[in-house]
């Protein structure tokens, strides 16, 4: 973007910037046939993606329904002209009453709270994808997965690539591999699927950067045992996700979606300390491993992120300093697979 603000001061300004469509997305919406359905539109990323899709549709001049599906009502999205449909995605009967769409983005999943309630995690992350693949077998499906299907890798490897064999740690990550396997099976039968392995979406109200900045500002220690991360501005996550629709294929395609940089948690804590005027408290020592993904394939398809991570860091620091809104959903940089 050529007109990035110095700081972001309101939630409304943040939402507008997050959901601003790219020229490439406008071109896609002019040419992609069919309506668009977003399953799991009530989470952290879903509202941004729905808004971006609707704005792109409006600007494209092509009539197209954008349908946001979530368990509960979505009044803010409905007020913006987005068609909203309530549906419990574990209810197959409710699933069959959904309108059919030629393009489906599947965001639903369960992560936090998985430890201690593993059966619900498996139902959400494996059975719901089976419903999606069964009901929307004629659609293009872009489905969220996670970089947690890969093993922990050393920072010197450059990150996992899509051809690396999965080696999930813990039941949450295992269930995410199960989700992928369900969609892969559907694609072997003819469904067109793209799997988005995401590590990690960030904006100003949640995410790795918000978590580190908040701890630094409150004078709390920042644990650097998991010492390296990849992040991507949530607006770029949504842009790349929607632009994956034409790449949904049979057999399925997997794509790492994240930023091109490998960031040091220790360096991030120090940078936030500089911006916030606080001496960061560092706890632990780096073991060199983390969930690190190499996104060169996505970078070749979509180009560099519109919003550079250095700018996001500055925005997050200013947001935390002024006491901006928090979604209260910490990312949890852990290595034992327990969430």
N, C-alpha and C positions, 0 to 999 in steps of 0.2 A: 504494500500500500504506500502511496506517495504522501498521504496526509495523516500519518499516525500522530495522535496527540502526545503532548509531553507527559501528562498524567490523565488518569480516568477518575472522575470524582463522584459519579452517580451510577446506580445500578442500571438506569435507563441507557446511559451512554455506553456502559459495558455491554448490555444486550444488543444494542445497535451494532457495535463494532464486531462482536462475536459472530453475528448472523449476516454480516455484509457479504453478498455473493461476489465471486470473481467473474471476470469476463469469460473465462473458460467454462464456468458453470452455467452462465447465461447461454452460451453457445450450445451446451449439452441439452439444456431444457428446451431449446428451440427445435432440437432434432430427435430427442429420445421419445419413442412412441409409448403411449400408455400413461395411466395414473400412477401415483406414488403412494405407498403405504409405509408408515413408520411404526413398527411394533416395539413397544417398550418406550414410548415417547415421554414418559413421566420422570425419567431419571435425571442424572446430572447433564448428560449430553443431549438427550432427546429433544428438549425444548429448543435448544440452539439449532439443532439440525432441522427441525420442522420449520422454524422461522426462516432459516436460510433457504430452504427449498421453496417455501411460499414466496419469498421475495424474488427468487430467481424465476419462478413461474410467472409472477406478475410482470416482471420486466421483460420476459421473453415474448410476450404477446400471444402465447399459445395456450389454449384452454386445457387445463389439466387439474385434476383433483389431487390435493395433498391431504392425506388421511392420517391423523395421529391417533394411535391406539394405546391405551393405558388402562390399568385396573380401575383407577378413579377418574373423576372428571378433570378436565384441563381447561378451566374457564379463561385463563389468560391467552391461551392459544386460540380458543374459539373466538375471543374478542378481536383477534387479528385476522379473522377470515379463514382460519385453518379448520377443516372438518375434523371433529373429534368423535371418537367412538369408544365407550367403555367396554372392556372385555377382560376377564380373568384368563390369561393365556394358558393356564393349566386345565381349563374347561374346554374339552374338545368340542362339545356341542355348541358352546359360545363361539368357538373358532369358526365353525362352519357357517355361522350367520354373518361373518364379516364380508364386506364387499370384496370381490376379487380385484386385484390390481396387477398390472403387468410388471411393476417394479416394487420390490420390497426391501426395506432396510430393517434388519433385525438387531435391536439393541438390548433386548431383555436379558438379564442374567443375575445371578446371585453370588456375591463374594463375601462381604462382611457379615459376620454372624454365622458363617459356615461351620466353624469349629463348634461342636456341640449340637448342631442341627444339620448334620450331613445329609439325611434323606431328602429334606426340602431342597438343598443345594443341587443334589443329583436330579431331582424331579424338574427343577427350573432350568438347569443347564443342559439336560439331555432329552427329557420327554417333550418339553416345549419346542425345541428344534425339530423333533420328529413331527409334531403337529404342523409346524410351519412348512416343512418340506413336503408333507402330504397334501395340505390344503392348497399351497401355492406352487405346485410342482411345475406349472407352466410359466412361472414368473422368473425374472432376473432377481436373484437374491444376493444381497450384500449383508453378511452376518459378522457381527463383532465376535472376535476371540480375544486372546491375550498373549503377550510375550511369555507368560508363565507356563505355557506348554513346553517351552524350551528348558534345558537345564540352566543352572547358574553357570555363568562363564566368566573367565578372567578378563579384566579390562584390556589386557594386551592382545586379546583375540580379535578385537574390532567388532565384537557383538555377533549374535546368532544370525544366520541367514536362513531364508525360507526352505532351503534344501536340507538343513540340519535335521537329524531325527529328533522327535520330541522325547523329553524325559521329565515329565511333570513331577513336582514335589508336593505332596499333601493332597487331600481329597478335593479341595477346590480346584487346583490345577488339573487333577485327573478328570474331574467332571467337565472341565473346559476342553480337554482333549476328546472326551466323549461327545461333546457338542460338535466339534470338528468332524469326528468320524461319522456322525449321523448325517451331516450335510454332505460329506464326501460320498457316502453311500447313495444319497439321493442324486448326486451329480453323476455317479456311475450309471444311474438309470435314466439319465437325460436332463436332469435339472441343471440350470445354469447358476453357478455359485461362485462368489468371491469371499474369502475369509480374511478379515481385518485383524491382524495380530498387533494390538495396541499397547504401547509402553511410553509414557504416561501422558494423558491429556492434562493440560493445566489452564487455568484462568485465574482471576483475582480472588475468588471466593473459596477455592479448594485446590488441592493438588500438592505435589511435592514442593514446589516453590513457596506456596502459601504456608505449608506446614513448617518449613525451615525458617522462613522470615518471622512467623509468629513466635516460634520458640526463641529465636535470637532477641526479638523485641521484648519478650516477657522475662528475659534473663534465665531461660531454661536451657539445659544442656542439649546439644545436637549430637546424636550418636552417629559416628562415621564408620561403624563396622561395615554396613553396606555403603561403600564409599563412592559409588559412581552410578549415575542414572542417565536415561534419555527422557526428554520431555518434548511436547509439541503443543503450541497454542491451540486451544479447543476450536477456534474458528477454522484453522488449517486442518484439524482432524475431520471436521464436518465437511469441508470442501473436498478433501481427498476421498472421503467415504462416498459421497454422492457421485463423484466423478469415477468411482469404481464400477458403477452400474453397467456401462457398456463392456466392461472387462469380465463380468460374470460369465463363467464358461463351464462346459462339461467335457472333460473332468474339471473339478473345481480348481481355483487359483488361490493360493495363500499370499498375503502381502504384509510385510512389516510396515506399520505406520508409526513413525516417531520422528523426532528431530535429528538432524545430521550430526549433532555434537554429542560427545560423551562428557558429561559434566561431573566434576568432583563435588561431593557433598561438603567437604571441608572448605573448598574454594567458595561455594555458594554461601556457606555460613559467614565467611569472612567478607564477602561482597555485600551481603545484607547488613553485616555489622557496619561497614563503611557508610552505606546509604541511610541507615537508621541511627547512626551515632551511638552504637552500642558495641562493646567488646564481646564477641561471641564466646560461649563456653563450649569447648569441644570435648566430647566424651568418646573414649574407645580409640581403636586403631583400625585402619582399613585392612580388610583381609584380601582385597583385590578382586572379589567376586560380586556379581549382581545379575539381575535380569536385564541384560543389555542386548539390544537388537540393532542390526545393521539395516538401515532403511534405504540403501542405495537403489534398490529396484523401484520403490515408490518415488524416490527422488528423480529417477530417470523418466518416470511416467508423468509426474506432476510438477517437477521443478522444485526450487527452494521454497521454504515456508514464506508466506507473505509477511509474517510478523517475526522478526528475529528474537532469539531467546534473550539477548541482552536488553532489549526494550521491555519484554515481559517482566524481567527481573526488576527493572526500574518501576514499572507500573505496580507490581506486587508490593514493593517496599513502601511506595507512597500510599497505597490502599491500606496496608497494615498500620502505618503511622497514624492515619486519620480515623482508624477504627471502623473501616468499611465492613459491610455485611460478610458473614461467614456461613457456609453451608454446613459446618460442623461435621464434615465427612473426611477424616484424615486418611491418608493413602496407606500408611503402614509399610515402611520399607523393611520387610522381614525376609529371612532366608529359610525358615523352617516350614513354610507352606501353611501356616496356621493363621486364619483370618477371622 
